[in-house]
Amino acid sequence: MFRDRRDAGRQVAELLEGHDIEPDMVLAVPRGGLPLGRAVADALGVPLDVVVARKIPAPGNPELAIGAVAADGTVWLNDGHVTGLGVDESYLEETTEREREAAARKLARYRGDRPAPDLAGKVVAIVDDGLATGATVRACVRQVQDAGAARVVVAVPVGPPDTVEQLREEADEVVCVETPPHFGAVGQFYDSFPQVSDEEAMGYLE
């Protein structure tokens, strides 16, 4: 569906324009969201910055997210997973704090000495190179809402239909170029989907 992340970004920008959505700022989720976010921000002529969250892994299963926490401490939890797995409060508190600290360190590395953008009253588009469970993006949405944004739009090239629908409970609007019913992993919808290093990702913010 997409040649690479830049191509996906151009298609996301076209979709935003087609929905008459005019964001004041694009916030990309590092690392893979930054090459895409740069293309979106350039196409729309708006600033680009980052929003960072980390998934909260299930006990004994680091691949399963039972929630996510943003760099500012904003938390989203999958209550069904937390209850169904019997996750105890102490594990949840300790793991959430550990992941919050990791998210804050990553944000500080990416932002450097640049001040955090003022999101109050702004229309903000959160972009990533695709959705899987949507856990980290949910935490990002809540963080941006808490920062006073007037409207939060999630804009992505690809994601499973159920994840896209669930995100609509959090964001003011969700736009997605493709929602294939048979979804394995984000990378399967790209011709070129290499890992993005921190150094490369940070270069898109310059």
Buried (B, 14 or more C-beta within 10 A) or exposed (E): BBEBBBBBBBBBBEBBEEEEBEBBBBBBBBBBBBBBBBBBBBBBEBEBBBBBBBBBBBBEEEEBBBBBBBBBBBBBBBEEBBEEBEBEEEBBEEBBEBBBBBBBEBBEEBBEEEEEBEBEEBBBBBBBBBBBBBBBBBBBBBBBBEBEBEBBBBBBBBBBEEBBEBBEEBBBBBBBBBBEEEBEEBBEBBEEBEEBEEEEBBEBBE
